[in-house]
Amino acid sequence: MKKSTDPKKTASSSAAGVSAKRLGTRKVPKEQRMEQILEVAGAVFSKHGFHSTSMEEIAEGAGVTKPLLYRYFGSKDALYLATITQVGNHLMSGLSLLMANPNATERLKFIMLSFLTFVERHREGWSVLYNEALTSVGPVGEKVTFFRNSFIEAAARTIEEMKGARKAGDPANSAVGIQAMAMASVMVGAVEAGARWWIQHPEIPIRDMQVLIEKMLVPGLAD
């Protein structure tokens, strides 16, 4: 008598096989495979958190073996740091281009928009990065702090220029600079909180969220 098969198990096994074939083949360059693994790791870490995530789950989701995962990254801590670094690099990639805009008010709006655009494209990665900004110490905390401070410093420099206290390329004025850093820290914190809320309400278009944040923050920052 022919045994019946469970369609769900069959589909699951088939999907796992396709995933393994896609990532496990020797034809996939190591760098590309590592990028794919980091994307999967970001999704799993975002869903379960660092401590509840297993290397087995990441390996299975990426379609690779656990020994290969350890060969590439060495440990779960190192994989987590690599995931955070990849997410942060995506976030930082356009910042230098934004800073070349000579219109400070327009630039500040673009900094906020770039933040929201990143969240829209990398929701799971953003969740990992944001959670670590609140809780992490050590190498991961240092990496997250570096990315966050880079945005704060860019916003502070822009706020100084908006207030006419500094022109593009000029050195910072210490008194005004301290005030601008404080305002920039508040701004980045508000945008982060807004992005955190927006993740739970994906039906809201990015343009509407951008306008809401601009109306709330830009007038006060420009005064």
Sequence and secondary structure as in RCSB ss.txt:
>XXXX:A:sequence
MKKSTDPKKTASSSAAGVSAKRLGTRKVPKEQRMEQILEVAGAVFSKHGFHSTSMEEIAEGAGVTKPLLYRYFGS
KDALYLATITQVGNHLMSGLSLLMANPNATERLKFIMLSFLTFVERHREGWSVLYNEALTSVGPVGEKVTFFRNS
FIEAAARTIEEMKGARKAGDPANSAVGIQAMAMASVMVGAVEAGARWWIQHPEIPIRDMQVLIEKMLVPGLAD
>XXXX:A:secstr
      HHHHHHHHHHHHHHHHHHSTTS HHHHHHHHHHHHHHHHHHH TTT  HHHHHHHHTS HHHHHHHHSS
HHHHHHHHHHHHHHHHHTTHHHHTT S HHHHHHHHHHHHHHHHHH HHHHHHHHHHHHH  HHHHHHHHHHHHH
HHHHHHHHHHHHTTS  TT    HHHHHHHHHHHHHHHHHHHHHHHHHHT TTS HHHHHHHHHHHHHHHHH 
